[in-house]
Amino acid sequence: MTAVHPMWLPDEAFRALGSRRVLVAVGSGDGPVAQTVVDEVAAATERFGGRLTTVPVSDEEAVAHDVVLAIVGRAAQVGSLVGDPHAVTGCRRSG
């Protein structure tokens, strides 16, 4: 049985993400929520053997990742993933 985590998900919930090659395309001015995503993915990849990339990458390097997380306004900077029929984009309209 895992410990109770009343305010956040248990570490095991991040195994699927933390065991992959993850590109988080956010900038330094994207705010505290974006930094929280970077911090959580960094901890998960360290814990479960994946790899995190946060620096700008070329189109070829971007498609070599298993998961790309980006703020919608930055999605075009990821390169060839935009317009890819196999790419998945998720967003919320109300914040």
MDTraj code that builds the backbone (N, CA, C; nanometers):
import mdtraj as md
import numpy as np

residues = "MET THR ALA VAL HIS PRO MET TRP LEU PRO ASP GLU ALA PHE ARG ALA LEU GLY SER ARG ARG VAL LEU VAL ALA VAL GLY SER GLY ASP GLY PRO VAL ALA GLN THR VAL VAL ASP GLU VAL ALA ALA ALA THR GLU ARG PHE GLY GLY ARG LEU THR THR VAL PRO VAL SER ASP GLU GLU ALA VAL ALA HIS ASP VAL VAL LEU ALA ILE VAL GLY ARG ALA ALA GLN VAL GLY SER LEU VAL GLY ASP PRO HIS ALA VAL THR GLY CYS ARG ARG SER GLY".split()
xyz = np.array([
    [0.0828, -0.1176, 0.0000],
    [0.0000, 0.0000, 0.0000],
    [0.0880, 0.1249, 0.0000],
    [0.0491, 0.2247, -0.0784],
    [0.1291, 0.3469, -0.0844],
    [0.0820, 0.4458, 0.0211],
    [0.1687, 0.5391, 0.0530],
    [0.1352, 0.6431, 0.1501],
    [0.0255, 0.7336, 0.0933],
    [-0.0449, 0.7999, 0.1794],
    [-0.1512, 0.8918, 0.1379],
    [-0.0884, 1.0213, 0.0882],
    [-0.1361, 1.0691, -0.0255],
    [-0.0897, 1.1946, -0.0847],
    [-0.2116, 1.2842, -0.1064],
    [-0.2581, 1.3532, -0.0041],
    [-0.3834, 1.4262, -0.0157],
    [-0.3810, 1.5433, -0.1122],
    [-0.2652, 1.6012, -0.1404],
    [-0.2605, 1.7187, -0.2267],
    [-0.1979, 1.6917, -0.3634],
    [-0.1455, 1.5737, -0.3864],
    [-0.0785, 1.5478, -0.5132],
    [-0.0806, 1.3988, -0.5425],
    [-0.0446, 1.3625, -0.6612],
    [-0.0420, 1.2225, -0.7008],
    [0.0791, 1.1511, -0.6408],
    [0.0681, 1.0227, -0.6133],
    [0.1848, 0.9477, -0.5638],
    [0.2892, 0.9347, -0.6754],
    [0.4138, 0.9126, -0.6372],
    [0.5232, 0.9009, -0.7338],
    [0.4928, 0.8002, -0.8432],
    [0.4323, 0.6895, -0.8082],
    [0.4047, 0.5825, -0.9046],
    [0.3151, 0.6292, -1.0199],
    [0.2352, 0.7310, -0.9972],
    [0.1463, 0.7827, -1.1019],
    [0.2260, 0.8420, -1.2185],
    [0.3510, 0.8754, -1.1955],
    [0.4344, 0.9365, -1.2994],
    [0.5256, 0.8363, -1.3702],
    [0.5112, 0.7063, -1.3414],
    [0.5993, 0.6056, -1.4014],
    [0.5917, 0.6059, -1.5546],
    [0.4720, 0.6107, -1.6103],
    [0.4564, 0.6054, -1.7564],
    [0.5274, 0.7223, -1.8240],
    [0.5214, 0.8388, -1.7637],
    [0.5893, 0.9552, -1.8196],
    [0.7378, 0.9517, -1.7863],
    [0.7706, 0.9172, -1.6644],
    [0.9086, 0.9211, -1.6173],
    [1.0003, 0.8172, -1.6780],
    [0.9455, 0.7176, -1.7442],
    [1.0293, 0.6148, -1.8063],
    [1.0538, 0.6424, -1.9551],
    [1.0129, 0.7591, -2.0026],
    [1.0251, 0.7914, -2.1459],
    [1.1152, 0.9119, -2.1697],
    [1.1409, 0.9369, -2.2987],
    [1.2145, 1.0562, -2.3412],
    [1.1111, 1.1676, -2.3569],
    [1.1220, 1.2717, -2.2729],
    [1.0202, 1.3759, -2.2667],
    [1.0817, 1.5116, -2.2995],
    [1.0187, 1.5824, -2.3921],
    [1.0554, 1.7204, -2.4233],
    [0.9488, 1.8099, -2.3621],
    [0.9908, 1.9004, -2.2738],
    [0.8990, 1.9998, -2.2184],
    [0.9391, 2.1337, -2.2794],
    [0.8575, 2.1830, -2.3721],
    [0.8879, 2.3049, -2.4468],
    [0.8239, 2.4249, -2.3783],
    [0.8894, 2.4744, -2.2745],
    [0.8436, 2.5945, -2.2050],
    [0.9620, 2.6887, -2.1911],
    [0.9310, 2.8155, -2.1748],
    [1.0349, 2.9153, -2.1572],
    [1.0390, 2.9672, -2.0147],
    [1.1414, 3.0430, -1.9841],
    [1.1584, 3.0940, -1.8479],
    [1.0477, 3.1903, -1.8082],
    [0.9812, 3.2524, -1.9028],
    [0.8751, 3.3471, -1.8717],
    [0.7359, 3.2866, -1.8733],
    [0.7248, 3.1558, -1.8790],
    [0.5942, 3.0916, -1.8897],
    [0.5235, 3.0731, -1.7562],
    [0.5862, 3.1108, -1.6483],
    [0.5177, 3.1128, -1.5203],
    [0.5396, 2.9918, -1.4315],
    [0.4839, 2.9998, -1.3114],
    [0.5075, 2.8966, -1.2104],
    [0.4448, 2.7609, -1.2436],
    [0.3337, 2.7594, -1.3146],
    [0.2730, 2.6305, -1.3491],
    [0.3629, 2.5550, -1.4461],
    [0.4170, 2.6262, -1.5444],
    [0.5086, 2.5632, -1.6397],
    [0.6320, 2.5107, -1.5673],
    [0.6838, 2.5868, -1.4715],
    [0.8009, 2.5418, -1.3962],
    [0.7673, 2.4200, -1.3118],
    [0.6457, 2.4139, -1.2593],
    [0.6031, 2.2967, -1.1829],
    [0.6018, 2.1729, -1.2713],
    [0.5552, 2.1875, -1.3957],
    [0.5560, 2.0748, -1.4899],
    [0.6986, 2.0279, -1.5131],
    [0.7897, 2.1213, -1.5376],
    [0.9307, 2.0851, -1.5584],
    [0.9852, 2.0121, -1.4359],
    [0.9575, 2.0645, -1.3170],
    [1.0080, 2.0036, -1.1936],
    [0.9528, 1.8623, -1.1734],
    [0.8237, 1.8446, -1.1971],
    [0.7613, 1.7125, -1.1788],
    [0.8142, 1.6116, -1.2805],
    [0.8292, 1.6545, -1.4067],
    [0.8819, 1.5635, -1.5085],
    [1.0288, 1.5320, -1.4802],
    [1.1044, 1.6299, -1.4338],
    [1.2450, 1.6058, -1.3981],
    [1.2557, 1.5008, -1.2877],
    [1.1726, 1.5133, -1.1856],
    [1.1751, 1.4158, -1.0763],
    [1.1331, 1.2777, -1.1258],
    [1.0323, 1.2733, -1.2112],
    [0.9834, 1.1445, -1.2619],
    [1.0861, 1.0753, -1.3506],
    [1.1524, 1.1515, -1.4384],
    [1.2516, 1.0881, -1.5265],
    [1.3737, 1.0434, -1.4477],
    [1.4090, 1.1171, -1.3451],
    [1.5204, 1.0732, -1.2598],
    [1.4826, 0.9462, -1.1843],
    [1.3629, 0.9414, -1.1349],
    [1.3155, 0.8274, -1.0551],
    [1.2975, 0.7017, -1.1395],
    [1.2470, 0.7161, -1.2626],
    [1.2090, 0.5991, -1.3412],
    [1.2964, 0.5760, -1.4653],
    [1.4074, 0.6468, -1.4789],
    [1.5046, 0.6166, -1.5827],
    [1.4818, 0.6797, -1.7182],
    [1.3920, 0.7750, -1.7277],
    [1.3683, 0.8434, -1.8548],
    [1.4675, 0.9555, -1.8761],
    [1.4349, 1.0441, -1.9704],
    [1.5235, 1.1569, -1.9994],
    [1.4390, 1.2799, -2.0270],
    [1.4757, 1.3921, -1.9672],
    [1.4052, 1.5186, -1.9854],
    [1.4894, 1.6136, -2.0680],
    [1.4261, 1.6778, -2.1656],
    [1.4888, 1.7831, -2.2444],
    [1.4044, 1.9086, -2.2288],
    [1.4693, 2.0211, -2.1977],
    [1.3969, 2.1473, -2.1858],
    [1.4559, 2.2553, -2.2750],
    [1.5687, 2.2294, -2.3351],
    [1.6324, 2.3286, -2.4218],
    [1.5703, 2.3218, -2.5609],
    [1.5749, 2.4303, -2.6378],
    [1.5229, 2.4254, -2.7746],
    [1.5944, 2.3168, -2.8555],
    [1.5179, 2.2483, -2.9381],
    [1.5728, 2.1389, -3.0178],
    [1.5334, 2.1559, -3.1640],
    [1.6053, 2.0866, -3.2505],
    [1.5708, 2.0875, -3.3930],
    [1.4485, 1.9989, -3.4157],
    [1.3919, 2.0075, -3.5355],
    [1.2771, 1.9232, -3.5696],
    [1.3102, 1.7755, -3.5525],
    [1.4278, 1.7347, -3.5989],
    [1.4677, 1.5945, -3.5910],
    [1.4806, 1.5490, -3.4456],
    [1.5362, 1.6354, -3.3617],
    [1.5497, 1.6008, -3.2198],
    [1.4131, 1.5955, -3.1518],
    [1.3214, 1.6835, -3.1894],
    [1.1882, 1.6858, -3.1274],
    [1.1134, 1.5558, -3.1543],
    [1.1159, 1.5073, -3.2769],
    [1.0407, 1.3859, -3.3087],
    [1.1058, 1.2608, -3.2504],
    [1.2275, 1.2718, -3.2001],
    [1.2940, 1.1574, -3.1366],
    [1.2446, 1.1355, -2.9939],
    [1.1648, 1.2273, -2.9410],
    [1.1106, 1.2138, -2.8053],
    [0.9818, 1.1326, -2.8090],
    [0.9551, 1.0634, -2.6999],
    [0.8317, 0.9860, -2.6888],
    [0.7119, 1.0747, -2.6558],
    [0.7375, 1.1804, -2.5782],
    [0.6319, 1.2707, -2.5333],
    [0.6814, 1.4138, -2.5477],
    [0.5964, 1.5009, -2.6018],
    [0.6278, 1.6438, -2.6098],
    [0.5167, 1.7186, -2.5374],
    [0.5552, 1.7948, -2.4364],
    [0.4612, 1.8791, -2.3630],
    [0.4940, 2.0235, -2.3967],
    [0.3938, 2.0995, -2.4405],
    [0.4185, 2.2376, -2.4793],
    [0.2973, 2.3234, -2.4472],
    [0.3226, 2.4476, -2.4147],
    [0.2156, 2.5449, -2.4019],
    [0.1690, 2.5741, -2.5434],
    [0.0395, 2.5846, -2.5646],
    [-0.0158, 2.5952, -2.6997],
    [0.0537, 2.7021, -2.7819],
    [0.0832, 2.8169, -2.7250],
    [0.1519, 2.9226, -2.7983],
    [0.2917, 2.8855, -2.8427],
    [0.3531, 2.7874, -2.7784],
    [0.4880, 2.7436, -2.8138],
    [0.4884, 2.6196, -2.9019],
    [0.3729, 2.5634, -2.9280],
    [0.3671, 2.4383, -3.0031],
    [0.4295, 2.4506, -3.1406],
    [0.4147, 2.5642, -3.2062],
    [0.4732, 2.5817, -3.3395],
    [0.6252, 2.5770, -3.3356],
    [0.6857, 2.6050, -3.2206],
    [0.8307, 2.6022, -3.2100],
    [0.8862, 2.4608, -3.2064],
    [0.7999, 2.3634, -3.1865],
    [0.8471, 2.2254, -3.1805],
    [0.8799, 2.1747, -3.3203],
    [0.8319, 2.2403, -3.4236],
    [0.8706, 2.2058, -3.5598],
    [0.7742, 2.1134, -3.6282],
    [0.8248, 2.0021, -3.6786],
    [0.7451, 1.9144, -3.7629],
    [0.6323, 1.8437, -3.6888],
    [0.6243, 1.8572, -3.5575],
    [0.5128, 1.7963, -3.4858],
    [0.3818, 1.8683, -3.5166],
    [0.3900, 1.9953, -3.5521],
    [0.2701, 2.0710, -3.5869],
    [0.2215, 2.0236, -3.7228],
    [0.0969, 1.9866, -3.7304],
    [0.0416, 1.9364, -3.8552],
    [0.0615, 1.7871, -3.8751],
    [0.1298, 1.7221, -3.7847],
    [0.1509, 1.5780, -3.7931],
    [0.0196, 1.5081, -3.7592],
    [-0.0339, 1.4250, -3.8494],
    [-0.1623, 1.3603, -3.8210],
    [-0.1564, 1.2635, -3.7030],
    [-0.0373, 1.2272, -3.6599],
    [-0.0226, 1.1348, -3.5474],
    [0.0017, 1.2080, -3.4161],
    [0.0156, 1.3402, -3.4214],
    [0.0400, 1.4187, -3.3007],
    [-0.0911, 1.4391, -3.2259],
    [-0.0819, 1.4480, -3.0956],
    [-0.1990, 1.4708, -3.0116],
    [-0.1810, 1.6048, -2.9425],
    [-0.2829, 1.6882, -2.9496],
    [-0.2801, 1.8175, -2.8827],
    [-0.3934, 1.8203, -2.7823],
    [-0.3617, 1.8558, -2.6623],
    [-0.4645, 1.8692, -2.5602],
    [-0.4584, 2.0056, -2.4988],
    [-0.5730, 2.0648, -2.4758],
    [-0.5757, 2.1951, -2.4101],
    [-0.7101, 2.2126, -2.3417],
    [-0.7136, 2.3097, -2.2520],
    [-0.8387, 2.3464, -2.1857],
    [-0.8721, 2.4887, -2.2219],
    [-0.9983, 2.5166, -2.2448],
    [-1.0404, 2.6510, -2.2799],
    [-1.0497, 2.7436, -2.1589],
    [-1.0753, 2.6911, -2.0434],
    [-1.1014, 2.7773, -1.9290],
    [-0.9886, 2.7738, -1.8248],
    [-0.8658, 2.7720, -1.8730],
    [-0.7538, 2.7812, -1.7814],
    [-0.7098, 2.6623, -1.7197],
])
top = md.Topology()
chain = top.add_chain()
for i, resn in enumerate(residues, 1):
    res = top.add_residue(resn, chain, resSeq=i)
    for name in ("N", "CA", "C"):
        top.add_atom(name, md.element.get_by_symbol(name[0]), res)
traj = md.Trajectory(xyz[None], top)
